[in-house]
Amino acid sequence: MMRISVSGKSAEAVILRVEGQLAGPWVEELRKSCEALLAEGSCVSLVATGISFASSSGLLLLRDLMNRGVELRNCPLFLAAQLKEFSEP
């Protein structure tokens, strides 16, 4: 299970707090949430402190979002290490 909540919002930027497991149907939920904000032209930041697990599809989503300019804040060390390994050839 995962929870996505708006932690801060201005005319140009939105901060989303992500908590729980980024896996299964929750990957698509996060994708939809971010896509809608990016389509509006908002700068998006994800506060990742509460992510307790990320599947390979969750890691792929995070990497893709970061490549599109989404900022990943307060990333847990285990998640940062997984993203680094996942991004390397």
MMTF fields as JSON, N, C-alpha, C and O atoms, coordinates in Angstrom:
{
  "mmtfVersion": "1.0.0",
  "mmtfProducer": "UNKNOWN",
  "numBonds": 355,
  "numAtoms": 356,
  "numGroups": 89,
  "numChains": 1,
  "numModels": 1,
  "chainsPerModel": [1],
  "groupsPerChain": [89],
  "chainIdList": ["A"],
  "bondAtomList": [4, 2, 8, 6, 12, 10, 16, 14, 20, 18, 24, 22, 28, 26, 32, 30, 36, 34, 40, 38, 44, 42, 48, 46, 52, 50, 56, 54, 60, 58, 64, 62, 68, 66, 72, 70, 76, 74, 80, 78, 84, 82, 88, 86, 92, 90, 96, 94, 100, 98, 104, 102, 108, 106, 112, 110, 116, 114, 120, 118, 124, 122, 128, 126, 132, 130, 136, 134, 140, 138, 144, 142, 148, 146, 152, 150, 156, 154, 160, 158, 164, 162, 168, 166, 172, 170, 176, 174, 180, 178, 184, 182, 188, 186, 192, 190, 196, 194, 200, 198, 204, 202, 208, 206, 212, 210, 216, 214, 220, 218, 224, 222, 228, 226, 232, 230, 236, 234, 240, 238, 244, 242, 248, 246, 252, 250, 256, 254, 260, 258, 264, 262, 268, 266, 272, 270, 276, 274, 280, 278, 284, 282, 288, 286, 292, 290, 296, 294, 300, 298, 304, 302, 308, 306, 312, 310, 316, 314, 320, 318, 324, 322, 328, 326, 332, 330, 336, 334, 340, 338, 344, 342, 348, 346, 352, 350],
  "bondOrderList": [1, 1, 1, 1, 1, 1, 1, 1, 1, 1, 1, 1, 1, 1, 1, 1, 1, 1, 1, 1, 1, 1, 1, 1, 1, 1, 1, 1, 1, 1, 1, 1, 1, 1, 1, 1, 1, 1, 1, 1, 1, 1, 1, 1, 1, 1, 1, 1, 1, 1, 1, 1, 1, 1, 1, 1, 1, 1, 1, 1, 1, 1, 1, 1, 1, 1, 1, 1, 1, 1, 1, 1, 1, 1, 1, 1, 1, 1, 1, 1, 1, 1, 1, 1, 1, 1, 1, 1],
  "groupList": [{"groupName": "MET", "atomNameList": ["N", "CA", "C", "O"], "elementList": ["N", "C", "C", "O"], "formalChargeList": [0, 0, 0, 0], "bondAtomList": [1, 0, 2, 1, 3, 2], "bondOrderList": [1, 1, 2], "singleLetterCode": "M", "chemCompType": "L-PEPTIDE LINKING"}, {"groupName": "ARG", "atomNameList": ["N", "CA", "C", "O"], "elementList": ["N", "C", "C", "O"], "formalChargeList": [0, 0, 0, 0], "bondAtomList": [1, 0, 2, 1, 3, 2], "bondOrderList": [1, 1, 2], "singleLetterCode": "R", "chemCompType": "L-PEPTIDE LINKING"}, {"groupName": "ILE", "atomNameList": ["N", "CA", "C", "O"], "elementList": ["N", "C", "C", "O"], "formalChargeList": [0, 0, 0, 0], "bondAtomList": [1, 0, 2, 1, 3, 2], "bondOrderList": [1, 1, 2], "singleLetterCode": "I", "chemCompType": "L-PEPTIDE LINKING"}, {"groupName": "SER", "atomNameList": ["N", "CA", "C", "O"], "elementList": ["N", "C", "C", "O"], "formalChargeList": [0, 0, 0, 0], "bondAtomList": [1, 0, 2, 1, 3, 2], "bondOrderList": [1, 1, 2], "singleLetterCode": "S", "chemCompType": "L-PEPTIDE LINKING"}, {"groupName": "VAL", "atomNameList": ["N", "CA", "C", "O"], "elementList": ["N", "C", "C", "O"], "formalChargeList": [0, 0, 0, 0], "bondAtomList": [1, 0, 2, 1, 3, 2], "bondOrderList": [1, 1, 2], "singleLetterCode": "V", "chemCompType": "L-PEPTIDE LINKING"}, {"groupName": "GLY", "atomNameList": ["N", "CA", "C", "O"], "elementList": ["N", "C", "C", "O"], "formalChargeList": [0, 0, 0, 0], "bondAtomList": [1, 0, 2, 1, 3, 2], "bondOrderList": [1, 1, 2], "singleLetterCode": "G", "chemCompType": "PEPTIDE LINKING"}, {"groupName": "LYS", "atomNameList": ["N", "CA", "C", "O"], "elementList": ["N", "C", "C", "O"], "formalChargeList": [0, 0, 0, 0], "bondAtomList": [1, 0, 2, 1, 3, 2], "bondOrderList": [1, 1, 2], "singleLetterCode": "K", "chemCompType": "L-PEPTIDE LINKING"}, {"groupName": "ALA", "atomNameList": ["N", "CA", "C", "O"], "elementList": ["N", "C", "C", "O"], "formalChargeList": [0, 0, 0, 0], "bondAtomList": [1, 0, 2, 1, 3, 2], "bondOrderList": [1, 1, 2], "singleLetterCode": "A", "chemCompType": "L-PEPTIDE LINKING"}, {"groupName": "GLU", "atomNameList": ["N", "CA", "C", "O"], "elementList": ["N", "C", "C", "O"], "formalChargeList": [0, 0, 0, 0], "bondAtomList": [1, 0, 2, 1, 3, 2], "bondOrderList": [1, 1, 2], "singleLetterCode": "E", "chemCompType": "L-PEPTIDE LINKING"}, {"groupName": "LEU", "atomNameList": ["N", "CA", "C", "O"], "elementList": ["N", "C", "C", "O"], "formalChargeList": [0, 0, 0, 0], "bondAtomList": [1, 0, 2, 1, 3, 2], "bondOrderList": [1, 1, 2], "singleLetterCode": "L", "chemCompType": "L-PEPTIDE LINKING"}, {"groupName": "GLN", "atomNameList": ["N", "CA", "C", "O"], "elementList": ["N", "C", "C", "O"], "formalChargeList": [0, 0, 0, 0], "bondAtomList": [1, 0, 2, 1, 3, 2], "bondOrderList": [1, 1, 2], "singleLetterCode": "Q", "chemCompType": "L-PEPTIDE LINKING"}, {"groupName": "PRO", "atomNameList": ["N", "CA", "C", "O"], "elementList": ["N", "C", "C", "O"], "formalChargeList": [0, 0, 0, 0], "bondAtomList": [1, 0, 2, 1, 3, 2], "bondOrderList": [1, 1, 2], "singleLetterCode": "P", "chemCompType": "L-PEPTIDE LINKING"}, {"groupName": "TRP", "atomNameList": ["N", "CA", "C", "O"], "elementList": ["N", "C", "C", "O"], "formalChargeList": [0, 0, 0, 0], "bondAtomList": [1, 0, 2, 1, 3, 2], "bondOrderList": [1, 1, 2], "singleLetterCode": "W", "chemCompType": "L-PEPTIDE LINKING"}, {"groupName": "CYS", "atomNameList": ["N", "CA", "C", "O"], "elementList": ["N", "C", "C", "O"], "formalChargeList": [0, 0, 0, 0], "bondAtomList": [1, 0, 2, 1, 3, 2], "bondOrderList": [1, 1, 2], "singleLetterCode": "C", "chemCompType": "L-PEPTIDE LINKING"}, {"groupName": "THR", "atomNameList": ["N", "CA", "C", "O"], "elementList": ["N", "C", "C", "O"], "formalChargeList": [0, 0, 0, 0], "bondAtomList": [1, 0, 2, 1, 3, 2], "bondOrderList": [1, 1, 2], "singleLetterCode": "T", "chemCompType": "L-PEPTIDE LINKING"}, {"groupName": "PHE", "atomNameList": ["N", "CA", "C", "O"], "elementList": ["N", "C", "C", "O"], "formalChargeList": [0, 0, 0, 0], "bondAtomList": [1, 0, 2, 1, 3, 2], "bondOrderList": [1, 1, 2], "singleLetterCode": "F", "chemCompType": "L-PEPTIDE LINKING"}, {"groupName": "ASP", "atomNameList": ["N", "CA", "C", "O"], "elementList": ["N", "C", "C", "O"], "formalChargeList": [0, 0, 0, 0], "bondAtomList": [1, 0, 2, 1, 3, 2], "bondOrderList": [1, 1, 2], "singleLetterCode": "D", "chemCompType": "L-PEPTIDE LINKING"}, {"groupName": "ASN", "atomNameList": ["N", "CA", "C", "O"], "elementList": ["N", "C", "C", "O"], "formalChargeList": [0, 0, 0, 0], "bondAtomList": [1, 0, 2, 1, 3, 2], "bondOrderList": [1, 1, 2], "singleLetterCode": "N", "chemCompType": "L-PEPTIDE LINKING"}],
  "groupTypeList": [0, 0, 1, 2, 3, 4, 3, 5, 6, 3, 7, 8, 7, 4, 2, 9, 1, 4, 8, 5, 10, 9, 7, 5, 11, 12, 4, 8, 8, 9, 1, 6, 3, 13, 8, 7, 9, 9, 7, 8, 5, 3, 13, 4, 3, 9, 4, 7, 14, 5, 2, 3, 15, 7, 3, 3, 3, 5, 9, 9, 9, 9, 1, 16, 9, 0, 17, 1, 5, 4, 8, 9, 1, 17, 13, 11, 9, 15, 9, 7, 7, 10, 9, 6, 8, 15, 3, 8, 11],
  "groupIdList": [1, 2, 3, 4, 5, 6, 7, 8, 9, 10, 11, 12, 13, 14, 15, 16, 17, 18, 19, 20, 21, 22, 23, 24, 25, 26, 27, 28, 29, 30, 31, 32, 33, 34, 35, 36, 37, 38, 39, 40, 41, 42, 43, 44, 45, 46, 47, 48, 49, 50, 51, 52, 53, 54, 55, 56, 57, 58, 59, 60, 61, 62, 63, 64, 65, 66, 67, 68, 69, 70, 71, 72, 73, 74, 75, 76, 77, 78, 79, 80, 81, 82, 83, 84, 85, 86, 87, 88, 89],
  "secStructList": [7, 3, 3, 3, 3, 3, 3, 3, 3, 7, 1, 1, 3, 3, 3, 3, 3, 3, 3, 3, 3, 3, 7, 6, 2, 2, 2, 2, 2, 2, 2, 2, 2, 2, 2, 2, 2, 2, 2, 6, 6, 7, 3, 3, 3, 3, 3, 3, 3, 3, 3, 3, 3, 3, 7, 2, 2, 2, 2, 2, 2, 2, 2, 2, 2, 2, 2, 6, 6, 7, 3, 3, 3, 1, 7, 7, 2, 2, 2, 2, 2, 2, 2, 2, 2, 2, 2, 7, 7],
  "xCoordList": [0.835, 0.0, 0.89, 2.001, 0.37, 1.135, 0.185, -0.987, 0.721, -0.059, 0.703, 1.906, -0.029, 0.526, -0.263, -1.486, 0.434, -0.258, 0.499, 1.72, -0.248, 0.361, 0.897, 0.151, 2.206, 2.863, 3.023, 3.107, 3.065, 3.195, 2.814, 3.027, 2.252, 1.831, 1.886, 1.448, 2.437, 2.419, 1.957, 1.591, 1.979, 1.548, 2.454, 2.003, 3.733, 4.688, 5.151, 5.641, 5.008, 5.611, 4.663, 3.817, 4.852, 4.071, 5.039, 5.91, 4.87, 5.655, 4.719, 3.719, 5.054, 4.275, 5.048, 6.24, 4.376, 4.963, 4.492, 3.294, 5.449, 5.153, 5.539, 6.668, 4.573, 4.815, 4.317, 3.26, 5.084, 4.678, 5.503, 6.661, 4.885, 5.575, 5.251, 4.088, 6.289, 6.132, 6.25, 7.318, 5.127, 5.093, 3.671, 2.715, 3.557, 2.246, 1.459, 2.002, 0.168, -0.693, -0.312, -0.728, 0.466, 0.844, 1.85, 1.935, 2.608, 3.536, 2.744, 3.098, 1.676, 0.844, 0.13, -0.054, -0.269, -0.909, 0.047, -0.338, 1.29, 2.271, 2.555, 2.684, 2.65, 2.883, 1.766, 2.04, 0.517, -0.626, -0.599, -0.842, -0.306, -0.254, 0.802, 0.548, 1.982, 3.079, 2.822, 3.087, 2.314, 2.037, 1.044, 1.218, 0.004, -1.001, -0.369, -0.664, 0.484, 1.138, 2.135, 2.208, 2.897, 3.869, 3.166, 3.654, 2.022, 1.252, 0.739, 0.564, 0.5, 0.066, 1.231, 1.028, 2.443, 3.622, 4.216, 5.087, 3.756, 4.278, 5.639, 5.912, 6.484, 7.71, 7.3, 6.59, 7.739, 7.313, 8.514, 9.589, 8.306, 9.285, 8.603, 7.455, 9.317, 8.803, 9.606, 10.83, 8.919, 9.558, 9.463, 8.379, 10.619, 10.654, 10.958, 11.141, 11.015, 11.38, 10.578, 11.118, 9.306, 8.414, 8.344, 7.56, 9.135, 9.115, 9.86, 11.037, 9.159, 9.756, 10.238, 11.001, 9.791, 10.173, 9.856, 8.871, 10.692, 10.415, 10.736, 11.845, 9.76, 9.962, 10.793, 11.093, 11.162, 11.932, 11.127, 11.696, 9.814, 9.004, 8.904, 8.809, 8.921, 8.939, 10.243, 10.247, 11.359, 12.667, 12.751, 13.291, 12.218, 12.207, 11.407, 11.828, 10.259, 9.45, 10.219, 10.259, 10.82, 11.575, 12.709, 12.924, 13.427, 14.521, 13.982, 14.565, 12.872, 12.284, 11.807, 12.003, 11.18, 10.709, 11.875, 11.8, 12.945, 14.125, 14.736, 15.199, 14.74, 15.248, 14.393, 14.862, 13.151, 12.242, 12.239, 11.44, 13.129, 13.271, 12.57, 12.596, 11.942, 11.311, 12.406, 13.293, 12.333, 13.332, 12.92, 11.772, 13.858, 13.63, 14.295, 15.519, 13.481, 13.99, 13.997, 13.16, 14.947, 15.024, 14.925, 14.169, 15.684, 15.661, 16.357, 17.5, 15.685, 16.343, 17.594, 17.638, 18.585, 19.844, 19.656, 20.301, 18.778, 18.577, 18.004, 18.355, 17.133, 16.515, 17.529, 17.564, 18.344, 19.385, 20.357, 20.77, 20.721, 21.631, 20.976, 21.625, 19.7, 18.987, 18.885, 19.075, 18.59, 18.495, 19.836, 19.897, 20.921, 22.247, 22.573, 23.055, 22.312, 22.568, 21.665, 22.094, 20.422, 19.439, 19.801, 19.5, 20.435, 20.753, 22.053, 22.289, 22.882, 24.157, 23.943, 23.085, 24.736, 24.591, 25.023, 24.959],
  "yCoordList": [-1.169, 0.0, 1.246, 1.243, 2.292, 3.522, 4.707, 4.642, 5.788, 7.014, 8.142, 8.315, 8.904, 10.077, 11.268, 11.309, 12.241, 13.424, 14.678, 14.663, 15.757, 17.032, 17.657, 17.91, 17.9, 18.457, 19.967, 20.678, 20.441, 21.87, 22.173, 21.349, 23.351, 23.701, 25.208, 25.975, 25.61, 27.018, 27.055, 26.027, 28.235, 28.368, 27.589, 27.124, 27.446, 26.795, 25.414, 24.64, 25.09, 23.864, 23.105, 23.679, 21.787, 20.908, 19.933, 19.358, 19.757, 18.778, 17.646, 17.862, 16.43, 15.252, 14.422, 14.169, 14.001, 13.096, 11.686, 11.434, 10.778, 9.4, 8.501, 8.546, 7.677, 6.798, 5.393, 5.217, 4.403, 3.016, 2.305, 2.647, 1.303, 0.463, 0.903, 0.954, 1.216, 1.626, 0.368, 0.044, -0.325, -1.588, -1.832, -1.216, -2.741, -3.133, -1.95, -1.109, -1.887, -0.822, 0.573, 1.569, 0.652, 1.954, 2.679, 3.906, 1.921, 2.539, 3.369, 4.511, 2.786, 3.491, 4.684, 5.71, 4.564, 5.692, 6.87, 8.017, 6.586, 7.662, 8.251, 9.467, 7.395, 7.866, 8.826, 9.909, 8.434, 9.275, 10.613, 11.662, 10.569, 11.801, 12.751, 13.945, 12.224, 13.065, 13.548, 14.708, 12.682, 13.059, 14.212, 15.139, 14.162, 15.219, 16.553, 17.583, 16.54, 17.772, 18.289, 19.492, 17.383, 17.798, 18.362, 19.31, 17.78, 18.266, 19.686, 20.45, 20.038, 21.396, 22.384, 23.593, 21.867, 22.729, 22.948, 23.801, 22.19, 22.334, 21.665, 20.644, 22.254, 21.593, 20.65, 21.052, 19.414, 18.405, 17.944, 17.674, 17.86, 17.279, 16.14, 16.264, 15.033, 13.899, 13.773, 13.645, 13.808, 13.556, 12.055, 11.514, 11.383, 9.92, 9.299, 8.085, 10.095, 9.604, 8.375, 7.457, 8.352, 7.282, 6.072, 5.162, 6.021, 4.837, 3.712, 3.845, 2.601, 1.475, 0.364, -0.51, 0.401, -0.621, -0.081, 0.635, -0.424, -0.078, -1.286, -1.818, -1.707, -2.803, -2.292, -1.1, -3.179, -2.743, -1.755, -0.811, -1.954, -0.998, 0.329, 1.378, 0.311, 1.535, 2.282, 3.507, 1.556, 2.172, 2.774, 3.866, 2.065, 2.569, 3.867, 4.819, 3.903, 5.12, 6.271, 7.367, 6.044, 7.099, 7.616, 8.824, 6.707, 7.111, 7.942, 8.969, 7.504, 8.243, 9.629, 10.614, 9.694, 10.986, 11.933, 13.119, 11.413, 12.247, 12.735, 13.873, 11.89, 12.299, 13.405, 14.15, 13.51, 14.542, 15.782, 16.695, 15.814, 17.0, 16.946, 17.924, 15.819, 15.689, 15.502, 14.664, 16.295, 16.235, 15.181, 15.153, 14.319, 13.316, 13.817, 13.926, 14.122, 14.692, 13.647, 12.744, 13.782, 12.95, 11.465, 10.724, 11.056, 9.664, 8.777, 9.05, 7.71, 6.786, 6.174, 5.989, 5.868, 5.337, 4.068, 3.902, 3.162, 1.917, 2.211, 1.542, 3.201, 3.551, 4.238, 3.966, 5.118, 5.785, 4.756, 4.867, 3.757, 2.712, 1.889, 1.555, 1.562, 0.796, 1.598, 1.051, 2.87, 3.711, 3.802, 3.772, 3.912, 3.986, 2.697, 2.74, 1.556, 0.27, 0.069, -0.459, 0.489, 0.302, 1.154, 0.772, 2.288, 3.203, 2.843, 3.286, 2.057, 1.688, 0.573, -0.286, 0.574, -0.472, -1.828, -2.802],
  "zCoordList": [0.0, 0.0, 0.0, 0.529, -0.602, -0.694, -0.541, -0.914, 0.016, 0.15, -0.538, -0.342, -1.348, -2.018, -1.518, -1.649, -0.944, -0.443, -0.869, -1.026, -1.05, -1.405, -0.126, 0.82, -0.115, 1.059, 0.935, 1.936, -0.289, -0.539, -1.966, -2.855, -2.2, -3.551, -3.731, -2.874, -4.874, -5.257, -6.714, -7.284, -7.3, -8.693, -9.645, -10.692, -9.283, -10.179, -9.735, -10.557, -8.467, -7.947, -7.017, -6.332, -7.032, -6.151, -5.487, -6.141, -4.179, -3.433, -3.043, -2.36, -3.485, -3.131, -2.122, -2.3, -1.07, -0.076, -0.435, -0.566, -0.593, -0.98, 0.189, 0.678, 0.632, 1.78, 1.467, 0.861, 1.884, 1.717, 0.662, 0.42, 0.034, -0.936, -2.354, -2.755, -3.099, -4.486, -5.349, -5.868, -5.484, -6.216, -6.715, -6.245, -7.674, -8.179, -8.718, -9.435, -8.368, -8.912, -8.423, -9.014, -7.363, -6.805, -7.693, -7.665, -8.48, -9.424, -10.435, -10.728, -10.96, -11.935, -11.303, -11.958, -10.049, -9.362, -9.233, -9.458, -8.872, -8.763, -10.142, -10.287, -11.145, -12.513, -12.932, -13.448, -12.713, -13.085, -12.348, -12.944, -11.063, -10.27, -10.802, -10.963, -11.073, -11.561, -12.986, -13.3, -13.842, -15.227, -15.289, -16.08, -14.461, -14.458, -14.062, -14.669, -13.063, -12.609, -13.639, -13.889, -14.232, -15.242, -16.473, -17.089, -16.832, -17.98, -17.743, -18.693, -16.486, -16.128, -16.139, -16.027, -16.274, -16.269, -14.893, -14.722, -13.909, -12.546, -12.405, -13.036, -11.572, -11.14, -10.014, -9.093, -10.085, -9.116, -8.297, -8.835, -6.985, -6.072, -5.325, -4.899, -5.171, -4.405, -3.117, -3.154, -1.98, -0.693, -0.47, -0.248, -0.532, -0.544, 0.812, 0.902, 1.857, 3.184, 3.587, 4.204, 3.245, 3.696, 2.795, 3.066, 1.726, 0.867, 1.573, 1.91, 1.793, 2.512, 1.578, 1.989, 0.319, -0.658, -2.042, -2.222, -3.026, -4.42, -5.296, -5.254, -6.083, -7.034, -8.205, -8.281, -9.112, -10.276, -11.115, -11.661, -11.229, -11.987, -11.243, -11.88, -9.924, -9.136, -9.305, -9.424, -9.317, -9.533, -10.927, -11.105, -11.915, -13.288, -13.371, -14.027, -12.708, -12.693, -12.05, -12.608, -10.904, -10.231, -11.111, -11.208, -11.746, -12.633, -13.799, -14.146, -14.405, -15.522, -15.086, -15.797, -13.913, -13.414, -13.152, -13.474, -12.571, -12.313, -13.626, -13.707, -14.648, -15.957, -16.574, -17.434, -16.135, -16.633, -15.745, -15.953, -14.757, -13.935, -12.589, -11.841, -12.267, -10.953, -9.916, -10.074, -8.852, -7.784, -6.759, -6.315, -6.388, -5.35, -4.075, -4.006, -3.064, -1.803, -0.699, -0.672, 0.205, 1.415, 1.086, 1.715, 0.112, -0.341, 0.692, 1.057, 1.175, 2.099, 1.453, 0.237, 2.251, 1.724, 0.909, -0.126, 1.361, 0.618, -0.767, -1.739, -0.86, -2.133, -3.048, -4.248, -2.495, -3.281, -3.858, -5.012, -3.055, -3.529, -4.632, -5.623, -4.47, -5.502, -6.795, -7.881, -6.685, -7.882, -8.586, -9.815, -7.81, -8.412, -9.161, -10.292, -8.537, -9.171, -10.375, -11.401, -10.249, -11.321, -12.533, -13.664, -12.317, -13.396, -14.108, -15.232, -13.47, -14.075, -15.085, -14.883, -16.206, -17.233, -16.747, -17.497]
}
